Amino acid sequence: MPRHYAGFFHCFNRGFYFEAHDVLEELWLAGGKTGENYAFYKGLIQWAGAFVHLQKGRLRPAVALFNLAATNLQRYPTVHQRLDLQKSLDDIRSWRHDIETSGFLSNPLALRPPPRIHLETCPC
């Protein structure tokens, strides 16, 4: 597993969303726009970016990034690079739903535990 990919989850699961974005960006850019994981890494970066906005209380930009992340991640199989994308997409939709149903008045990051992303066990 590429260290930048592992580093993304390490940072994300500790609430260091900006750092998660930063560490994966290097891998994303190295693959180029035609790389098979371009949209996948971009979606993960956008997912982390949405939480950066939530940490700053910017609910509308967070929803915009949740939408972009979902669009990019749904292009891939249910499990991609050991990440359960169905669960990930459900989580993204849940966070977005909480913001939208509050009329963009309530930050779910202040009301519920922060998300954690777990990779599937390697079938090596």
C-alpha positions as CSV (number, residue, x, y, z in Angstrom):
1,M,0.0,0.0,0.0
2,P,1.5,3.4,-1.0
3,R,2.5,5.3,2.1
4,H,0.6,8.4,1.0
5,Y,-2.6,6.3,0.8
6,A,-2.1,4.9,4.2
7,G,-1.1,8.3,5.5
8,F,-4.5,9.7,4.3
9,F,-6.4,7.3,6.5
10,H,-4.0,7.9,9.4
11,C,-4.6,11.6,9.3
12,F,-8.4,11.5,8.4
13,N,-9.2,9.1,11.3
14,R,-7.5,11.5,13.8
15,G,-9.4,14.5,12.6
16,F,-6.5,16.0,10.7
17,Y,-8.5,16.6,7.5
18,F,-6.3,19.2,6.0
19,E,-3.3,17.1,6.5
20,A,-5.2,14.1,5.0
21,H,-5.9,16.1,2.0
22,D,-2.3,17.3,1.7
23,V,-0.7,13.8,2.1
24,L,-2.9,12.2,-0.6
25,E,-2.6,15.1,-3.0
26,E,1.0,14.2,-3.8
27,L,-0.1,10.7,-4.9
28,W,-3.1,12.0,-6.8
29,L,-0.9,14.5,-8.8
30,A,1.8,11.9,-9.4
31,G,-0.7,9.6,-11.2
32,G,-1.7,12.3,-13.7
33,K,-5.2,13.0,-14.9
34,T,-5.3,9.8,-17.0
35,G,-4.3,7.5,-14.1
36,E,-6.8,4.8,-13.2
37,N,-7.1,6.2,-9.6
38,Y,-7.3,9.9,-10.5
39,A,-11.0,10.3,-9.7
40,F,-10.7,8.0,-6.7
41,Y,-8.0,10.0,-5.0
42,K,-9.7,13.2,-6.0
43,G,-12.9,12.0,-4.3
44,L,-11.0,11.1,-1.1
45,I,-9.3,14.5,-1.1
46,Q,-12.7,16.2,-1.6
47,W,-14.2,14.1,1.3
48,A,-11.4,15.3,3.6
49,G,-11.9,18.9,2.3
50,A,-15.5,18.7,3.2
51,F,-14.5,18.1,6.8
52,V,-12.0,21.0,6.7
53,H,-15.0,23.2,5.9
54,L,-17.1,21.7,8.7
55,Q,-14.3,22.4,11.1
56,K,-14.5,26.0,10.0
57,G,-18.3,26.1,10.2
58,R,-18.7,26.4,6.4
59,L,-21.7,24.2,5.8
60,R,-22.5,25.1,2.1
61,P,-18.9,24.5,0.9
62,A,-18.8,21.3,2.8
63,V,-22.0,20.0,1.1
64,A,-20.6,21.0,-2.3
65,L,-17.4,19.0,-1.6
66,F,-19.5,16.0,-0.3
67,N,-21.4,16.1,-3.6
68,L,-18.1,16.2,-5.7
69,A,-16.6,13.4,-3.6
70,A,-19.6,11.2,-4.1
71,T,-19.6,11.8,-7.8
72,N,-15.9,10.8,-8.1
73,L,-16.1,7.8,-5.8
74,Q,-19.2,6.3,-7.2
75,R,-17.3,5.6,-10.5
76,Y,-15.4,2.7,-8.8
77,P,-16.4,-0.8,-7.7
78,T,-18.0,-1.4,-4.4
79,V,-14.6,-2.1,-2.9
80,H,-11.6,-0.3,-4.4
81,Q,-8.1,-0.3,-3.0
82,R,-9.5,-2.1,0.1
83,L,-12.0,0.8,0.8
84,D,-15.6,-0.2,1.0
85,L,-17.1,2.5,-1.2
86,Q,-20.7,1.6,-0.6
87,K,-20.2,2.3,3.1
88,S,-18.1,5.4,2.3
89,L,-20.8,6.8,0.0
90,D,-23.5,6.1,2.6
91,D,-21.4,8.0,5.2
92,I,-21.0,11.0,2.8
93,R,-24.7,11.1,2.1
94,S,-25.5,10.9,5.8
95,W,-23.3,13.9,6.7
96,R,-24.7,15.8,3.7
97,H,-28.3,14.9,4.7
98,D,-27.8,16.2,8.3
99,I,-26.6,19.5,7.0
100,E,-29.3,19.9,4.4
101,T,-32.2,18.9,6.7
102,S,-31.1,21.5,9.3
103,G,-31.4,24.1,6.6
104,F,-27.7,24.6,6.7
105,L,-28.0,25.8,10.3
106,S,-26.5,22.9,12.2
107,N,-23.0,21.5,11.9
108,P,-23.1,17.8,12.4
109,L,-19.5,17.7,13.4
110,A,-20.5,19.5,16.6
111,L,-23.3,16.9,17.2
112,R,-21.9,13.5,16.5
113,P,-18.6,11.7,16.6
114,P,-16.2,12.4,13.7
115,P,-16.1,9.8,11.0
116,R,-13.5,7.0,10.8
117,I,-12.6,5.2,7.6
118,H,-11.5,1.6,7.8
119,L,-9.9,-0.4,5.0
120,E,-11.0,-4.0,4.3
121,T,-8.6,-6.7,5.4
122,C,-6.1,-7.6,2.7
123,P,-6.9,-11.1,1.2
124,C,-3.2,-11.7,0.7
